[in-house]
Amino acid sequence: MLPRLSIFRLRQKSLARGILLSVGAFAASLRLSGFPDINRIHSSDWQMLTLLAAAWGMVETARCLQRKWSFYHAGVMILLYADLIILTAIVALLTLI
């Protein structure tokens, strides 16, 4: 029997799960908005789901913060700022006409 990865255990903290959720939601939001073709960029109602997935990814990343400051804590803070930028980009794609 193979051991389950910590990514699939929702009760455990997983930094990789948070990163994958956020980056995956951003990539899906770009595809839903018609990104590769600049003339076809539009907003979609399905992008709200990507916004929720990115918010879930940010919560998963925030769960990995430690109480005592360390370089790991600083790295998680940088990833939280990156998640905030991803959320802002998804909201900007939602407001396109």
mmCIF file of the C-alpha atoms, coordinates in Angstrom:
data_MODEL
# 
_entry.id   MODEL 
# 
loop_
_atom_site.group_PDB 
_atom_site.id 
_atom_site.type_symbol 
_atom_site.label_atom_id 
_atom_site.label_alt_id 
_atom_site.label_comp_id 
_atom_site.label_asym_id 
_atom_site.label_entity_id 
_atom_site.label_seq_id 
_atom_site.pdbx_PDB_ins_code 
_atom_site.Cartn_x 
_atom_site.Cartn_y 
_atom_site.Cartn_z 
_atom_site.occupancy 
_atom_site.B_iso_or_equiv 
_atom_site.pdbx_formal_charge 
_atom_site.auth_seq_id 
_atom_site.auth_comp_id 
_atom_site.auth_asym_id 
_atom_site.auth_atom_id 
_atom_site.pdbx_PDB_model_num 
ATOM 1  C CA . MET A 1 1  ? 0.000   0.000  0.000   1.00 0.00 ? 1  MET A CA 1 
ATOM 2  C CA . LEU A 1 2  ? 1.379   3.396  -0.999  1.00 0.00 ? 2  LEU A CA 1 
ATOM 3  C CA . PRO A 1 3  ? 1.371   6.232  1.543   1.00 0.00 ? 3  PRO A CA 1 
ATOM 4  C CA . ARG A 1 4  ? -0.876  9.178  0.761   1.00 0.00 ? 4  ARG A CA 1 
ATOM 5  C CA . LEU A 1 5  ? 0.801   12.471 0.001   1.00 0.00 ? 5  LEU A CA 1 
ATOM 6  C CA . SER A 1 6  ? 0.229   15.389 2.359   1.00 0.00 ? 6  SER A CA 1 
ATOM 7  C CA . ILE A 1 7  ? -1.296  17.328 -0.549  1.00 0.00 ? 7  ILE A CA 1 
ATOM 8  C CA . PHE A 1 8  ? -4.350  15.084 -0.446  1.00 0.00 ? 8  PHE A CA 1 
ATOM 9  C CA . ARG A 1 9  ? -4.745  15.169 3.361   1.00 0.00 ? 9  ARG A CA 1 
ATOM 10 C CA . LEU A 1 10 ? -6.934  18.221 3.856   1.00 0.00 ? 10 LEU A CA 1 
ATOM 11 C CA . ARG A 1 11 ? -6.517  18.328 7.642   1.00 0.00 ? 11 ARG A CA 1 
ATOM 12 C CA . GLN A 1 12 ? -2.736  18.659 7.402   1.00 0.00 ? 12 GLN A CA 1 
ATOM 13 C CA . LYS A 1 13 ? -0.937  21.859 6.477   1.00 0.00 ? 13 LYS A CA 1 
ATOM 14 C CA . SER A 1 14 ? 0.487   21.757 2.970   1.00 0.00 ? 14 SER A CA 1 
ATOM 15 C CA . LEU A 1 15 ? 2.347   24.631 1.369   1.00 0.00 ? 15 LEU A CA 1 
ATOM 16 C CA . ALA A 1 16 ? 2.402   22.829 -1.969  1.00 0.00 ? 16 ALA A CA 1 
ATOM 17 C CA . ARG A 1 17 ? -1.407  22.518 -1.971  1.00 0.00 ? 17 ARG A CA 1 
ATOM 18 C CA . GLY A 1 18 ? -1.797  26.255 -1.430  1.00 0.00 ? 18 GLY A CA 1 
ATOM 19 C CA . ILE A 1 19 ? 0.639   27.128 -4.195  1.00 0.00 ? 19 ILE A CA 1 
ATOM 20 C CA . LEU A 1 20 ? -0.912  24.675 -6.655  1.00 0.00 ? 20 LEU A CA 1 
ATOM 21 C CA . LEU A 1 21 ? -4.414  25.948 -5.928  1.00 0.00 ? 21 LEU A CA 1 
ATOM 22 C CA . SER A 1 22 ? -3.443  29.582 -6.441  1.00 0.00 ? 22 SER A CA 1 
ATOM 23 C CA . VAL A 1 23 ? -1.347  29.109 -9.569  1.00 0.00 ? 23 VAL A CA 1 
ATOM 24 C CA . GLY A 1 24 ? -3.849  26.670 -11.045 1.00 0.00 ? 24 GLY A CA 1 
ATOM 25 C CA . ALA A 1 25 ? -6.711  29.089 -10.402 1.00 0.00 ? 25 ALA A CA 1 
ATOM 26 C CA . PHE A 1 26 ? -4.753  31.899 -12.052 1.00 0.00 ? 26 PHE A CA 1 
ATOM 27 C CA . ALA A 1 27 ? -3.996  29.758 -15.118 1.00 0.00 ? 27 ALA A CA 1 
ATOM 28 C CA . ALA A 1 28 ? -7.646  28.694 -15.366 1.00 0.00 ? 28 ALA A CA 1 
ATOM 29 C CA . SER A 1 29 ? -8.778  32.307 -15.043 1.00 0.00 ? 29 SER A CA 1 
ATOM 30 C CA . LEU A 1 30 ? -6.477  33.325 -17.863 1.00 0.00 ? 30 LEU A CA 1 
ATOM 31 C CA . ARG A 1 31 ? -7.822  30.572 -20.094 1.00 0.00 ? 31 ARG A CA 1 
ATOM 32 C CA . LEU A 1 32 ? -11.445 31.412 -19.234 1.00 0.00 ? 32 LEU A CA 1 
ATOM 33 C CA . SER A 1 33 ? -10.876 35.036 -20.186 1.00 0.00 ? 33 SER A CA 1 
ATOM 34 C CA . GLY A 1 34 ? -9.506  34.045 -23.615 1.00 0.00 ? 34 GLY A CA 1 
ATOM 35 C CA . PHE A 1 35 ? -5.953  35.152 -22.821 1.00 0.00 ? 35 PHE A CA 1 
ATOM 36 C CA . PRO A 1 36 ? -3.732  33.998 -25.688 1.00 0.00 ? 36 PRO A CA 1 
ATOM 37 C CA . ASP A 1 37 ? -5.692  36.013 -28.253 1.00 0.00 ? 37 ASP A CA 1 
ATOM 38 C CA . ILE A 1 38 ? -5.616  39.677 -27.198 1.00 0.00 ? 38 ILE A CA 1 
ATOM 39 C CA . ASN A 1 39 ? -8.662  40.487 -29.349 1.00 0.00 ? 39 ASN A CA 1 
ATOM 40 C CA . ARG A 1 40 ? -10.869 37.903 -27.591 1.00 0.00 ? 40 ARG A CA 1 
ATOM 41 C CA . ILE A 1 41 ? -10.243 38.879 -23.941 1.00 0.00 ? 41 ILE A CA 1 
ATOM 42 C CA . HIS A 1 42 ? -13.536 38.966 -22.032 1.00 0.00 ? 42 HIS A CA 1 
ATOM 43 C CA . SER A 1 43 ? -14.906 38.222 -18.580 1.00 0.00 ? 43 SER A CA 1 
ATOM 44 C CA . SER A 1 44 ? -16.671 34.969 -17.787 1.00 0.00 ? 44 SER A CA 1 
ATOM 45 C CA . ASP A 1 45 ? -19.092 33.985 -15.048 1.00 0.00 ? 45 ASP A CA 1 
ATOM 46 C CA . TRP A 1 46 ? -17.023 30.862 -14.367 1.00 0.00 ? 46 TRP A CA 1 
ATOM 47 C CA . GLN A 1 47 ? -14.111 33.015 -13.224 1.00 0.00 ? 47 GLN A CA 1 
ATOM 48 C CA . MET A 1 48 ? -15.845 33.411 -9.865  1.00 0.00 ? 48 MET A CA 1 
ATOM 49 C CA . LEU A 1 49 ? -14.974 29.768 -9.172  1.00 0.00 ? 49 LEU A CA 1 
ATOM 50 C CA . THR A 1 50 ? -11.320 30.495 -9.900  1.00 0.00 ? 50 THR A CA 1 
ATOM 51 C CA . LEU A 1 51 ? -11.489 33.405 -7.486  1.00 0.00 ? 51 LEU A CA 1 
ATOM 52 C CA . LEU A 1 52 ? -12.798 31.083 -4.764  1.00 0.00 ? 52 LEU A CA 1 
ATOM 53 C CA . ALA A 1 53 ? -10.091 28.509 -5.546  1.00 0.00 ? 53 ALA A CA 1 
ATOM 54 C CA . ALA A 1 54 ? -7.391  31.188 -5.320  1.00 0.00 ? 54 ALA A CA 1 
ATOM 55 C CA . ALA A 1 55 ? -8.808  32.376 -1.983  1.00 0.00 ? 55 ALA A CA 1 
ATOM 56 C CA . TRP A 1 56 ? -8.761  28.784 -0.728  1.00 0.00 ? 56 TRP A CA 1 
ATOM 57 C CA . GLY A 1 57 ? -5.132  28.542 -1.853  1.00 0.00 ? 57 GLY A CA 1 
ATOM 58 C CA . MET A 1 58 ? -4.306  31.695 0.089   1.00 0.00 ? 58 MET A CA 1 
ATOM 59 C CA . VAL A 1 59 ? -5.929  30.257 3.220   1.00 0.00 ? 59 VAL A CA 1 
ATOM 60 C CA . GLU A 1 60 ? -3.946  27.036 2.787   1.00 0.00 ? 60 GLU A CA 1 
ATOM 61 C CA . THR A 1 61 ? -0.736  29.064 2.484   1.00 0.00 ? 61 THR A CA 1 
ATOM 62 C CA . ALA A 1 62 ? -1.613  31.136 5.559   1.00 0.00 ? 62 ALA A CA 1 
ATOM 63 C CA . ARG A 1 63 ? -2.124  27.954 7.592   1.00 0.00 ? 63 ARG A CA 1 
ATOM 64 C CA . CYS A 1 64 ? 1.586   27.217 7.155   1.00 0.00 ? 64 CYS A CA 1 
ATOM 65 C CA . LEU A 1 65 ? 2.709   30.339 9.036   1.00 0.00 ? 65 LEU A CA 1 
ATOM 66 C CA . GLN A 1 66 ? 4.664   29.702 12.219  1.00 0.00 ? 66 GLN A CA 1 
ATOM 67 C CA . ARG A 1 67 ? 4.437   31.730 15.403  1.00 0.00 ? 67 ARG A CA 1 
ATOM 68 C CA . LYS A 1 68 ? 8.172   32.323 15.668  1.00 0.00 ? 68 LYS A CA 1 
ATOM 69 C CA . TRP A 1 69 ? 9.892   34.300 12.923  1.00 0.00 ? 69 TRP A CA 1 
ATOM 70 C CA . SER A 1 70 ? 12.316  32.362 10.724  1.00 0.00 ? 70 SER A CA 1 
ATOM 71 C CA . PHE A 1 71 ? 13.355  32.305 7.083   1.00 0.00 ? 71 PHE A CA 1 
ATOM 72 C CA . TYR A 1 72 ? 10.575  29.777 6.460   1.00 0.00 ? 72 TYR A CA 1 
ATOM 73 C CA . HIS A 1 73 ? 8.085   32.276 7.927   1.00 0.00 ? 73 HIS A CA 1 
ATOM 74 C CA . ALA A 1 74 ? 9.492   34.984 5.634   1.00 0.00 ? 74 ALA A CA 1 
ATOM 75 C CA . GLY A 1 75 ? 9.133   32.694 2.622   1.00 0.00 ? 75 GLY A CA 1 
ATOM 76 C CA . VAL A 1 76 ? 5.523   31.961 3.487   1.00 0.00 ? 76 VAL A CA 1 
ATOM 77 C CA . MET A 1 77 ? 4.887   35.709 3.814   1.00 0.00 ? 77 MET A CA 1 
ATOM 78 C CA . ILE A 1 78 ? 6.318   36.254 0.318   1.00 0.00 ? 78 ILE A CA 1 
ATOM 79 C CA . LEU A 1 79 ? 4.037   33.500 -1.000  1.00 0.00 ? 79 LEU A CA 1 
ATOM 80 C CA . LEU A 1 80 ? 1.071   35.207 0.693   1.00 0.00 ? 80 LEU A CA 1 
ATOM 81 C CA . TYR A 1 81 ? 1.926   38.431 -1.119  1.00 0.00 ? 81 TYR A CA 1 
ATOM 82 C CA . ALA A 1 82 ? 2.099   36.467 -4.384  1.00 0.00 ? 82 ALA A CA 1 
ATOM 83 C CA . ASP A 1 83 ? -1.338  34.988 -3.610  1.00 0.00 ? 83 ASP A CA 1 
ATOM 84 C CA . LEU A 1 84 ? -2.667  38.490 -3.022  1.00 0.00 ? 84 LEU A CA 1 
ATOM 85 C CA . ILE A 1 85 ? -1.353  39.570 -6.425  1.00 0.00 ? 85 ILE A CA 1 
ATOM 86 C CA . ILE A 1 86 ? -3.014  36.517 -8.010  1.00 0.00 ? 86 ILE A CA 1 
ATOM 87 C CA . LEU A 1 87 ? -6.332  37.419 -6.352  1.00 0.00 ? 87 LEU A CA 1 
ATOM 88 C CA . THR A 1 88 ? -5.999  40.994 -7.623  1.00 0.00 ? 88 THR A CA 1 
ATOM 89 C CA . ALA A 1 89 ? -5.260  39.799 -11.158 1.00 0.00 ? 89 ALA A CA 1 
ATOM 90 C CA . ILE A 1 90 ? -8.296  37.504 -11.138 1.00 0.00 ? 90 ILE A CA 1 
ATOM 91 C CA . VAL A 1 91 ? -10.533 40.341 -9.942  1.00 0.00 ? 91 VAL A CA 1 
ATOM 92 C CA . ALA A 1 92 ? -9.096  42.552 -12.703 1.00 0.00 ? 92 ALA A CA 1 
ATOM 93 C CA . LEU A 1 93 ? -9.904  39.858 -15.268 1.00 0.00 ? 93 LEU A CA 1 
ATOM 94 C CA . LEU A 1 94 ? -13.434 39.632 -13.831 1.00 0.00 ? 94 LEU A CA 1 
ATOM 95 C CA . THR A 1 95 ? -14.046 43.332 -14.393 1.00 0.00 ? 95 THR A CA 1 
ATOM 96 C CA . LEU A 1 96 ? -13.177 43.230 -18.095 1.00 0.00 ? 96 LEU A CA 1 
ATOM 97 C CA . ILE A 1 97 ? -16.021 44.037 -20.426 1.00 0.00 ? 97 ILE A CA 1 
# 
